[in-house]
Each structure stands twice: as structure tokens, then as C-alpha cells.
Amino acid sequence: MIGIVDYDRGNLHSVAKALLRLGYEASILREPEAAAVARGLILPGVGAFADAMEALRGKGWIEALQNYVRTGRPFFGICLGMQVLFDVGEEHGEHAGLGFLPGRVTRFGPGVKVPHMGWNNLRLLRENPLCAGVPQNSFFYFVHSYYAAPAEENCRAGVCDYGGEFAALVGRDNIWGTQFHPEKSGRWGLRLLDNFGKWVERGASVSGR
């Protein structure tokens, strides 16, 4: 079963419907304890960094997510759910994230329209199982005003250009995330989710190194 974390900050049903359409068992998890039995876990997200962390903390998800990640099972953050994987977010001041990946989440600079909304192509930096079968420079759907700046280069797996290059696909070991919304990205977004589902079924680690 692939669990989708419900902390009142994400496109839960869109993600669940996409996974079900692909033939995977998906369940929206409202209680942190339920993460213990999930074979794969997805953290979606829409909104502000600090609000997301407050909601995760208030609903008791922080320790549950930490315990889950330690098991080595597949973990996937989407949009804001990807951003909170990092150490610090700079939206409305500095706020601590989950710290699963090293780096900061910062705002787009001057000269570009914010939010970055719409389709943009993804340049893959290295092969990774989440993008198996996804062509180089495929288009995905974005809605965001902040982006992740990983502190370690090996965390960046794919980038986009929007007033400069930014990380759009990040990950290492069992922890991965996309700034874009695969559930809203048509054929190639579904392929990425299908690859995640296959990874969960295999129960294997994805190092991406």
C-alpha cells in the first residue's frame, strides 16, 4: 500500500486517483501511526513552508515521518512536500524543515514572474529510476514561488530554467521529491508515478548515485 500523508496541505485526492488509475493500492493516511504499515509514502503539499511544518508538527507527523524514513522504504515529496524535506525554508522568515536533505528553500529573484506557474521542461542530470522511460526535456506542470537549493550536488537529479537554473527533481537513497506536480503533468507525470509504484513493489533502495 502507498500511503498519502493527510496534513491538510496537499492535493491528496488527485495523487490518490492517479495512483489508482495506474493500478496501485493507495490510501490517504489521516493518522501518523498508519505510516508504519505503508510500503511507500507520499508527502504532497500546497501553500507556505512554515504553515506546512506547523501542520505536520500539530498533527503528530514529524516523528512518524522520521521513523518511516529510517526504515529505508520509498519516500516521495511533491511540490511543497518536496520543499519541507530540506533543512530551512526562507518563506516569511527562516523556518526549520524536516532536514532529510541538506539545503535551503529560497524565493525566485527579481526579473521573473512569481509564482512560476505552468509547464516547463525538465533536464535530467543523471539516470534515476523515477524517470526511467521519461525523455530528456519532457514537460511538467509547476506552481511555486520558492525553490530548493540543495547543499550537495548529488541531491540534484533534474533541473529547470526559470530566470536561472533551479532544482526540480531531487533525491538520494530512499528520499526523493519533485517541485512539479506529477499528478497534473499528463503522460510523463503518470510515468513518474508509475515508476514510484514499481519501486515500492520491488521494495528496493534507490540511491541515484
N, C-alpha and C positions, 0 to 999 in steps of 0.2 A: 504494500500500500504506500502511495505517495501522499504525504501529509502537506497541507497548505495552511500556514500559520494565520490564524484569525486574531488580529490585534486592532481591528477597526481602522486599518490604514492601507487597504490594498484592493486590487481587482480580483478578489477571491474567486468569484463565480466564473469570470472569464477564463482564468487559468484552469479551474477545475473542468469546465466544459471542453477546453482544448485538449486536456489530457484524456478525458473520457472519449472524445471523438477519435483519439489516436488508439484507443483500446486499453488504456491503463486504469487501474483502480486508483481513484483519487478521493481524498476525504478532507473536508475543511475541519481543522482542529481548533476547538474553542478552549480546551483545557491543556495547559502545558504538559501535564502528565502523559497525554496521548502521544507526545513526540517519542517516547521511549519505545513504542512498538512500530513506528514508521520505518520503512526501509529506505525512503528518500524523503527529503524535507525541502519545501519551497517557502521562501520568505518574500512575499510581494510587498509593494509599498507605493503609496501616493501621498504627497504632502511634504511637510517640513521635517528636517532631520531631528531637531530637538523634540518635537511632538511625537515622532515615531519612537524614539528612545524612551520617552516618558510613558508611552502606552505599553511598550514591551515590559518595562520595569513594573508598572502598575498592575499589569495582568499576570505577573509572575513568570514571564517567558525568558528572562535573561539566563538564569541558572539552567533551565531546561535546554536552551539552545547551546550553552557551553557544554553541558553533559553530552548532548547529541553529537556535536562536532568532534569531541574526543573519541568517539567510537569509530571514526573513520568512514561513517556512512555518507552517501552523497548529500550535499547541501547546496542549494541554489537560491541566490538573491536576485530579485528583479526590480530595476529602477531604484526607488528609494530603499528597497530591501537590499540592493547591492551596496548602496552608499553607506548604510549603517554597519556594514561588515568592517569598515575601516576604523582607524584609531580616533579620528577627530573630524567633526563637521563644523564648518565656519558659518552656517546659516543663522543669522541673528545672534552672533556671538559664537564663542567656541564651546562645543559640547562633545563629551566623550561618546564614542561609538562602541561597538561590540569588541573591536580590537582583534578580529580574526585575521585581518590582512593589514599590513603596515602602510600607512599613508593618511592623507587628508582629503576632505571633500571641500572644494572651493568654488566660488562663483565665476561664471564666464566674465571675461574682461570687457572693456568698452569696445565699441565698434561692431558688435553683433546684436541681433535682436534676441531678447530674453523674454519668455523661455524659448529654448531651441525646440521647435515643435514641427513634426513632420518626418518625412523619410530621408534617410541618409545612408550612404554606403559604408560597409564595414570592411576595413583592410585587415586581414588576418596576418599576425606577426609570426605565428608558428602553428603547426598542426596541433589539434586538440580534439578529443573525442566528442565534445559537444557540437563541434562544427563539421563533423565527418559528413561529407557529401554536400556541404554548403559551398557554393562557388565563391571565389575571391571577389570582393567588391559587391556582394549581394546587398540589397537594401532592406533596412529595418526601420521600425517606427519609434520615434523618440518624443518625449515630453519632459523637459527638465531645464532648470536654471543653474544647477550646480553639477559639478562633475568630479570624479575621483582622480586624485593624483597619487598613484601608488609610490611608496618609498623605495620599492625594489623592482627593478626592471622585469624580473622573471614573473611578476604578478600580472603584467600586461600581456594579453593574448590577442587582442584586436583593438584597433583604433579607428576613430572617425575624425574628419576635419570640419571644424566649425569655428572660424576665426583663429585657427590653430588646431593642432592635434590633441585629442583627449582620449583617455582610455574608455572604451565602450564594452569590452569583454575582458574580465579579469578572473584570475583564479590560480590556485595551486593546490596540490594534494586533493582533498575531498571538498574544498570550499571554492565555489565558482559564482559568478554573477554577471549580469548584463545591465548596462544602462538603458538599453532599449527594451521595449515590451515584445517578447516573442509571441505572446498570445494575440497580439494585434498586428503581427507582421507577415501575415499571409503564409505562402508556401514555405519560405525558408525559416520563418519563425516556428512553424509547426515541425519542420525537420529538426530544429534545435531541441525543441521539447521532446520529440521522439527519441533523439539521441540521449537526452537525460533519462527518459524512461528505460531505455535499453541498458544504460549504465546502472540504474537502480536494480534492474532484473539480474544483471550479472553479479552485482554485489562487489564489484571490483573498485580499486582505487584509481583515480585519475590524477596523475602527477602533473601532466602537461609539461614536463621538463625534458 
